[in-house]
């Protein structure tokens, strides 16, 4: 449950490099059921977890429940672990706040108390989340780092979708390959039969009808071959588009990482300049105080 930003970045990078989705990760995935929000309150939704682990990371943030209310400390979704898998991952987003655990509201509780509620909750855990409108601000939504994490989370979802599309295309390609192999075997058998018929005809056997049937079968097999070749070409084109989309998302993520790194360096330089200015002012004040004493 505690927030570890470095681990989250490393896991997002592994997801974008197509190495995060493994059979082991899917086997450890928490079982969860997503409940859509009610029309009367579209910002509130619930997720029921039946496993011991949630696959979600939280952090403390000061959030205004309404534009006119005072900011309160709440537990905010900060990212997801390798164990997060399923339809609910796309529904729970970075920046959503925890407002209830097993029917007990978290309003008025500190971040540590909310984490303790999540740990002590009996299975299945029914957690209520609230997604605030854009007009409701929090220090998490205003932070540049939070924006970078949300961008990485969106890129991760796009990569997962691209992987699913690619796996579907590969599955169809395998099915077409199996049909093509069956076609080759059938064509080989037909050619063998045709050779036998021709040999029998040379020996005076009347096999005209059988020969006509075999020629028709060969014509149908040739038509099937042309159709399969066309489908294979279209599948290759689809695979290339999926690969291009994945490459675009991956390089966009790398650009975001460099931008985040440059932003952190600029913050460190700004802090150094402020410390230098403060030390210079202190030295000037000491010199001024010494001159007055003389």
C-alpha positions in Angstrom: 0.0 0.0 0.0 2.7 2.6 0.7 3.6 4.7 -2.3 7.0 3.9 -4.0 7.4 6.2 -7.0 10.6 4.5 -8.3 9.0 1.1 -8.4 6.0 2.5 -10.2 8.2 4.1 -12.9 10.1 0.9 -13.4 7.0 -1.2 -13.7 5.4 1.2 -16.2 8.6 1.1 -18.3 8.5 -2.7 -18.2 4.8 -2.6 -19.3 5.7 -0.3 -22.2 8.5 -2.6 -23.3 6.0 -5.5 -23.6 7.5 -7.5 -20.7 5.0 -6.8 -17.9 2.3 -9.2 -19.2 3.4 -12.7 -18.3 1.4 -15.9 -17.4 2.9 -15.5 -13.8 1.6 -12.0 -13.5 -1.9 -13.0 -14.7 -1.9 -16.0 -12.3 -1.3 -13.6 -9.4 -3.9 -11.1 -10.6 -6.4 -10.0 -7.9 -10.0 -11.1 -8.6 -12.2 -8.0 -8.6 -15.7 -7.0 -9.8 -16.4 -3.5 -11.0 -19.7 -1.8 -10.3 -20.7 1.0 -12.6 -21.6 4.4 -11.0 -25.2 5.2 -10.4 -26.7 7.9 -12.7 -27.6 10.1 -9.7 -23.9 10.2 -8.6 -21.7 9.5 -11.7 -18.5 10.3 -9.8 -18.9 7.4 -7.3 -18.2 3.8 -8.2 -17.2 0.6 -6.3 -14.8 -2.3 -6.9 -15.1 -5.5 -5.0 -11.8 -7.4 -4.4 -11.9 -11.1 -3.4 -8.1 -11.5 -3.2 -5.6 -10.6 -0.4 -3.8 -8.0 -2.7 -5.3 -5.0 -4.4 -2.7 -4.3 -7.1 -3.1 -0.5 -6.3 -0.7 2.0 -4.8 -2.0 5.0 -2.8 -0.5 8.3 -1.6 -1.7 11.1 0.7 -3.2 14.2 -0.9 -5.1 17.3 0.2 -8.4 17.3 -1.7 -11.4 19.6 -1.7 -14.7 17.7 -1.7 -16.3 20.8 -3.3 -15.0 24.1 -4.7 -16.1 25.9 -1.6 -15.0 23.3 1.0 -11.7 23.2 2.9 -9.1 20.7 1.7 -8.9 17.4 3.6 -6.3 14.7 3.6 -7.4 11.6 1.6 -6.0 8.4 0.1 -5.5 8.9 -3.6 -4.7 6.2 -6.3 -1.1 6.8 -7.2 -0.5 3.8 -9.6 -0.8 0.1 -10.1 1.5 -2.9 -9.5 2.4 -5.8 -11.8 -0.5 -7.8 -10.1 -3.1 -5.4 -11.4 -4.9 -7.1 -14.3 -8.5 -7.2 -15.5 -11.3 -5.0 -16.8 -11.3 -3.0 -13.5 -7.8 -1.6 -14.2 -9.2 0.7 -17.0 -12.0 1.9 -14.7 -9.9 2.8 -11.6 -7.7 5.8 -12.6 -4.8 7.6 -11.0 -6.1 10.5 -9.0 -9.3 8.8 -7.8 -9.9 9.0 -4.0 -11.0 6.3 -1.6 -14.3 7.3 0.1 -15.5 4.0 1.6 -14.3 0.5 2.7 -16.9 -2.3 3.1 -19.7 0.3 3.6 -17.7 2.4 6.1 -17.0 6.0 4.9 -13.5 7.4 5.1 -14.5 11.1 5.5 -12.7 12.7 8.4 -10.0 10.0 8.6 -6.3 10.5 8.0 -4.3 8.8 5.3 -2.8 6.3 7.8 -6.3 5.5 9.2 -7.6 4.8 5.7 -4.7 2.4 5.0 -5.4 0.7 8.2 -9.0 0.2 7.2 -7.9 -1.3 3.9 -5.6 -3.7 5.7 -8.2 -4.8 8.4 -11.1 -5.1 6.0 -12.6 -8.6 5.6 -12.9 -10.3 2.3 -14.3 -9.5 -0.1 -13.2 -5.9 0.2 -15.7 -3.5 -1.3 -13.9 -0.2 -1.9 -15.7 3.0 -2.9 -13.8 5.4 -5.2 -14.8 8.9 -6.2 -13.6 10.7 -9.3 -13.9 14.5 -8.9 -14.8 16.9 -11.7 -12.1 19.0 -13.3 -13.2 22.1 -11.3 -12.4 20.4 -8.0 -8.7 20.8 -7.3 -6.2 18.9 -5.1 -2.5 19.2 -4.6 -2.1 15.8 -6.3 -3.9 17.0 -9.5 -1.9 20.3 -9.5 1.5 18.6 -9.2 3.5 18.1 -12.3 4.7 14.7 -11.1 1.1 13.5 -10.7 0.4 14.7 -14.3 3.4 12.7 -15.5 2.1 9.6 -13.7 -1.3 9.9 -15.2 0.2 10.3 -18.7 2.3 7.1 -18.1 -0.8 5.3 -16.8 -2.7 6.3 -20.0 0.2 5.1 -22.1 0.3 1.8 -20.3 -3.4 1.2 -21.0 -2.8 2.0 -24.7 0.1 -0.5 -24.8 -2.1 -3.2 -23.1 -4.7 -2.6 -25.8 -2.1 -2.7 -28.6 -0.8 -6.0 -27.1 -4.3 -7.5 -27.0 -4.9 -6.5 -30.6 -1.6 -7.9 -31.6 -2.3 -11.2 -29.8 -5.7 -11.4 -31.6 -4.1 -10.9 -35.0 -1.4 -13.5 -34.2 -4.1 -16.0 -33.2 -6.0 -15.4 -36.5 -2.7 -15.7 -38.4 -2.1 -19.1 -36.8 -5.6 -20.3 -37.7 -5.0 -19.2 -41.3 -1.7 -21.0 -41.3 -3.4 -24.2 -40.1 -6.0 -23.9 -42.9 -3.2 -23.3 -45.4 -1.4 -26.4 -44.3 -4.6 -28.4 -44.6 -5.0 -27.0 -48.1 -1.5 -28.1 -49.1 -2.1 -31.6 -47.9 -5.4 -31.8 -49.7 -3.8 -30.5 -52.9 -1.1 -33.1 -52.6 -3.6 -35.9 -52.3 -5.6 -34.5 -55.3 -2.4 -34.4 -57.4 -1.6 -38.0 -56.5 -5.2 -39.1 -57.4 -4.9 -37.2 -60.7 -1.6 -39.0 -61.5 -3.2 -42.3 -60.8 -6.2 -41.5 -63.0 -4.0 -40.4 -65.9 -2.0 -43.7 -65.6 -5.2 -45.7 -65.6 -6.5 -43.8 -68.6 -3.4 -44.6 -70.5 -4.1 -48.3 -69.8 -7.6 -48.0 -71.2 -9.7 -47.4 -68.1 -12.6 -45.0 -68.5 -12.0 -42.5 -65.7 -13.4 -39.4 -67.3 -16.0 -38.7 -64.6 -13.4 -39.2 -61.8 -11.0 -36.9 -63.6 -13.6 -34.2 -64.0 -14.3 -34.3 -60.3 -10.6 -34.1 -59.5 -10.2 -31.1 -61.8 -13.1 -29.4 -60.1 -11.5 -30.0 -56.7 -8.3 -28.6 -58.0 -10.1 -25.5 -59.2 -11.8 -25.0 -55.8 -8.5 -25.5 -54.0 -6.9 -22.9 -56.2 -9.7 -20.4 -55.4 -9.2 -21.2 -51.7 -5.5 -20.6 -52.1 -6.1 -17.1 -53.6 -8.5 -16.2 -50.8 -6.0 -17.4 -48.1 -3.2 -15.4 -49.7 -5.4 -12.3 -49.7 -6.2 -12.8 -46.0 -2.6 -13.4 -45.0 -1.6 -10.1 -46.7 -4.3 -8.2 -44.9 -3.2 -9.8 -41.6 0.4 -8.7 -42.2 -0.7 -5.2 -42.9 -2.8 -5.2 -39.7 0.2 -6.5 -37.7 2.4 -3.8 -39.1 -0.1 -1.1 -38.1 -0.3 -2.5 -34.5 3.5 -2.6 -34.3 3.7 1.0 -35.6 1.2 2.1 -32.9 3.2 0.3 -30.2 6.4 2.0 -31.4 4.7 5.4 -31.3 3.4 4.9 -27.8 6.8 3.6 -26.6 8.7 6.6 -28.0 6.1 9.0 -26.6 6.7 7.4 -23.1 10.5 7.8 -23.5 9.9 11.5 -24.3 7.8 11.9 -21.2 10.5 10.2 -19.1 13.2 12.6 -20.4 10.9 15.6 -19.8 10.3 14.4 -16.2 14.0 14.0 -15.7 14.7 17.6 -17.1 12.0 18.9 -14.8 13.5 17.3 -11.7 17.0 18.7 -12.6 15.5 22.2 -13.1 13.8 22.0 -9.6 17.2 21.0 -8.1 18.9 23.9 -9.8 16.2 26.3 -8.6 16.6 25.0 -5.0 20.4 25.5 -5.2 20.0 29.1 -6.5 17.6 29.8 -3.6 20.1 28.4 -1.0 22.9 30.4 -2.5 20.8 33.6 -2.4 19.8 33.0 1.2 23.5 32.4 2.2 24.5 35.6 0.4 21.8 37.6 2.2 22.9 36.2 5.5 26.5 37.1 4.9 25.5 40.7 3.8 23.4 41.0 7.0 26.4 40.0 9.2 28.7 42.5 7.4 26.1 45.3 7.9 25.7 44.4 11.6 29.4 44.4 12.1 29.8 47.9 10.5 27.1 49.4 12.8 28.9 48.0 15.9 32.1 49.9 14.9 
